[in-house]
Amino acid sequence: MSVLVLNAGSSTLKYSLFVGRSTELAAEGIIEESTEDAAKDAATAILAAIHDDTASDPVVAVGHRVVHGGRVFLESVSIDARVLEEIARLSELAPLHNPPALAAIGAARKAIPGVPHIAVFDTAFYADLPPERHVYALPYEWYSENGIRRYGFHGISHAYCAGRAAEFLGRPLEGLRIVTCHLGNGCSATATLGGKAVATTMGFTPLEGLVMGSRAGSVDPGILLHVMERMGLSARELGEILQRHSGLLGVSGVSSDFRTVHEAAKDGNERARLALSIYADSVRGAIGALTVALGGVDAVVFTAGVGENAAPLREEVCRGLDCLGLRLDPVLNRTLRPDADLSAANSSGRILVLHTREDLHIAREALRLSGGIESGG
């Protein structure tokens, strides 16, 4: 039997095909530029391409990553009309993510009918954040009546990496204090204790927190009020700027792609250098804050496209973390690839680079809910 995983992100559509109860990976791929229309077309193309691969091992379940599950979806669910309606309603809170996911789900349900399609939500990992870390200091009725709270995102990746870090270090997950840094086009950091999320940088929407490819991250809300009044920007116009024209792109003026900005900085582009410095500083500050939330740190994890591949960024982020007992070995950082320990010999906490496996986590959830196999770690 096979299980297909479709992961529609803010800039890509990834797919993975697993075969057998051991969730052995049979095929995988990635398609850039995952807009809503592109996601639908890409999903259709992917499903056609894997048709021959599943002839002898038919797909028994399809797992879909969905970014925002709001207050309704606190765990993975089988997709039906009601679920689709709620995901669509939440699209206003995750406009770069939920619409492409809906497009991919629609294409997949049409191409592979009659099998369970499972939605796995990034926000579900943060359902149990302590109140002081999920309630904003705003009128309480906004929270109690309108659901305005910190939801957190990239939860699938953070959950997987926390478990993988414990496995990699050969230590029990119980009591282990980990800060995971998911750095890609979207960026977030999360503190986990014993595999449970206790604090995270993203909030009500995927806009809050770290500087990202085209998203601003956390900014003074007074700035937003100022530009709306003085520049005459509408809420829609401001949202477009914060979502698609800020972050690395906004500061560098070059690109939202970390690799392109990095090359421009190497060529002497000062705005590109500044953008990278701001980006690294935001990650460094988050590691410090999350370490305090945990009362110390046993391991810091770098993961996702930028975190796994950008050695100079990891070195810059770790500069100044000696006060936390975290010391990076620059040679290991430049030479080792995931999964690896990049820590210096005198580092009291471990610095790891791990390949995130959102697809594996989603596949396990899809098989669990469809009755294929139990959920794994």
N, C-alpha and C positions, 0 to 999 in steps of 0.2 A: 504494500500500500504506500501511497505518497501523501505528503502534506505540502501545500504551497503557501509561501509567505509573501505578502506584498506590503512593502513599507514605503508609503508616500511621504516624503519629507518636504521641507520648504524649498529645496532646490533639486532634489533627485527622486527617482523612483527605483527602489531596490527590490529584487526578487530573489527568493531562495526556494529550491525544490529539495525536500527531504524524502528519503525512501527508507521504509522499514521502521520497526519499532524502536530501533536504536537511534533514530533521527540522523541517519547518515546523509551528508550533503551530497546531492547528485548534480546539481547545477545552481549557478547563481549569476547575477549580473546587476548592472546599474545603468540607468538612463538619466542623463543630465537634464536640467531645466524642467522640473515637474510642476508646470502650471496645471490648472484644472483640466483644460482641454488636452494638454500634452499627457497628463496622467491617464486619461481615458484611452487615448490612442496607444500609449505605451503599454498599458495593461492588456489591451486587445492583442498587440503584437507579441507580447511575452507569452500569453496564453496559447497563441497559435504556434509559437516556436517550441514550446515544451510538449505539444500534443503527442509527438512521436515518442518522447521520453517517458510518457506515462501510459503508453498503450498496454504494457504488461503489468504495470503497477498503478492502477487508477488512483486519482486524487480522492482521498476520503474526507479531507477537511481543508479549508482555506483560512489562514490566519491573516488578519489585517491590523496593522498599527493605526491607531487613532489617537491623535494628540490630546484633544480636550474632551473629557467625559463629564465635566461639571459635577454637580452634587448628586446626579442620578446614578452614574456608573462608577461604583466603588470596587468593581472587579470585572474580569473578562466576561463577555456575554455572547450568546448566539444572536446573530443579526436577523431582525425581522423588520417589518414596516415601522413599528413604533421606535425601534432603535435608530433606524435611518432618519426618522423625523427629528429625533432629539439631537443626533450628531449634526444635522443640518442647522438646527436652532442654535447650536453652540458655535457655529462657524464664525459668527461675529466676534467671538473671543479668540479665535485662532484662524484668521482669514488666510494665512499662508499654508495652513496644514489640513484643516478639516475638509475644505472643498476638494483638494486633490485626492484625499482618502475616500471621499464619497464617490468620486469618479471612478477610482480603481475598484471599489466595491461593486459598483453598478456593472462595470465591464466583466468582472469576475463572476458575479452571480448569473449573468446572462450566458457566459461561456461555459461555466461549470455549475449547472443547476442540480438540485436534488441532493446536495451534500451540505453539511453544516459550514456556514461562514461565520467566523468568530472574530469579534472586535476585542482587541487588547489595548487598554488605555494607558497612556503615559501618566495621567493624573492619578490613577488608582494607587500607585506606590505611596502617595502622599496623603491618603485619606485619613491616616491616623497621626498626622503632625500634631504636636501639642498645641493647645489653644493660643498660647503666647507667641507661637511662631506661625499661626495661620490666620489669626484675626488681626486686621489692620486697625490702626488708631483713628478710625473714622466713626461717624455716628453708628452705634451698634445695630440700629435697625437695618442699615445697609447690608450687614452680615446676616442677621437673623431672618429678614424678610426677603432679601434680594440675592442672597448667596454670594455676596462680594467677599472673597477670602483669598488667601494664598492657596492655589491649587498645585503648583509645581509641575514641571515637565521633564522630558527625557527620562521618565521614571523607569521605563523598560531597560534602558541602557545602564542606569545607575544600579538597579536591582541586580542585573546580571554581573556587573563588574564588582560589586561588593562581594557576591558569592564567589566569583572567580579569584578575587584577591586572596580570600581566606584559603581557597584550594591551592593557589599558587604558593603561598607562604607555608602551607602545611600546618595551619593553625585553625582551631575551631572558630566558627563565626561568632559564637556567643561571646559578648564582651569586647569584640574587636572594633576599634575606632578607626573609621576610614573616611577620607575625603576623596570623592571621585570628581574629576574634572572632565566633562564631556564637551570637547571643543571641536566644532565644525563650522558650518554656515550659521547654525544656531549654537549657543554656548550656555552651559549651566554647570553649577557645582553643587554637590549634595553631601551632607554629613550623615553617615549611617553608624548606628551602634547596634551590634549584633544582627546586622542585615536589615534593620528597620530605619527608615528615614526619620531624622530628628530636626533637620533644617535644610533649606535649599534656597537658591538665589532667584529662580524664576517665581512669578507670583500669580496674580489673577489671570494674566495672559502670558504668552511666551515673550513679551517685550521687556519684562523687568530683569534686572541682574547684570550679568556680564556684558561687555561690549561684544557685538556679533558681526557677521558679515555685512548685513545691511540694516540691522536693528540697533537702536541706540543703547539698549540696556537702561539701567537706572539713571534718571536725570531729575534735577530739581523741578517739581511740578509747577513752581512759579514761572519757570521758563516757558512752559506750555501755555499758561494763562497770558503771559506777556506777548508771545508771538501771535496768539489768536486775536488779541486786542489790537496790537500795534501793526501787525502785518495783514490783518483781516482774513486770517485763515479759518476755514470751516473745520469742523471736527473731522470730516472725511479727508480733507486735504492734509491736515496735521497727521492723521493716522497713516496716510500714504507715505509721508516723509519719515515718520518714525519706523515704519515697517520696512520700507524699500530703499530709502535714500540716506540712511544714517550709518552708524557703525564704521567699519573699515572703509566702506565706499564713501560715506559722507565726509570723513576727515581726509582721506587720501585723494579723493577725486579720481581714483584710478579704477578700482574694481571692488566688488564684495568678496572676491575670491582671495583667500589668504596667500596662495601661491603667487598670484599676479602682483599683489601688493608687496610681498617679500622681494620679488625680483626687481620691482621698481625702486625699493629702498636700497637694494644692493647697487643699483645704477645711480644712486645719489639723489633720488627724489626725497626731499626733506619732509613733505607732507605724508608720504608713505612711511617714512621712519617714525614720524610722530604717531601715526595711526597704530603702528605695531607696538610702540611704547605704551600707549593708552590701553591697548588690548591686553598686553602682558601685565600691566599694573592692576587692571581690574581682576584678573585671575589671581594674582598674588594676594591682593587684599581679601578676596573671598576665601582663600585657603586659610588665611589668618583668622578671619571671623568664624569660620566653621570649626577650626581647631579649638577655639575658645568655647564654642557651643558644645563640643564634645568633652572638654576638660583635658585635652591632649589628643595626640594622633599617633596611631600605629602605622598607618600607610596612607600615602597620597597616590592616587591613580590618575594617569593621563590616558584618555581614550578618545575615540572618534577620529574623523579624518585629519584634523589639524593636530590634535593631541597625540595621535599615534605616529605622525610622520614629520612633524616640524621640530627637529632637535634644537635649533637655535631658540625657538620660542620656549621650549621646556627649560633650557638653561637660563633664559632671561627671567622666566617666572620664578625659578628657584633661587635666583640671586636675592639674598637678604632673608632667606628662610632659616638661616643658622639659628636664630633666636628660638625657633620651634624645634631645634634638634634635627632639622632636615638638611642633608648635604648631598648634593648630586655629584656623581663621578662624571666629569666632562668627557672622558674617553668612552666609557660605557654608553653614555647618552648619545654620542655620535655614531657608535658602531653597532649597538644591539637593536634588534627589532622585536616587536611584540611576539609573545609575552616575555617580559624581561624585568629584572631588578636593576635599576640604574643608580642605586644608592652608593655613596662613598662608604669606605670601611668604618668611618667614625660617625656615621649617621645613626641617630637613635631611632628614627622612624624610617620606614622603607619608602622609596620612591619607585613606583612601578609604571610601566607602559603596557597596557593590556588592549588586545583587540576586542572591541565590543561585539557582542553577538546577540543583538536585539532579535535577529531572525530565529535563533535557536530558542530563546525564551518564548517568543510568539508561537513557534511550532509546538513546543511542549504544552503551552496553554490551549492551543487549538486541538491537539490530540486529547488532552485531558477532558475538555468539555464535550468533545465528540465521542468519547468513550474509547479512543485508540490506545493511549497509555497514560499512566499517571504523570503528574507534573514533576519535572526534575529540577535540579539546582541551577 
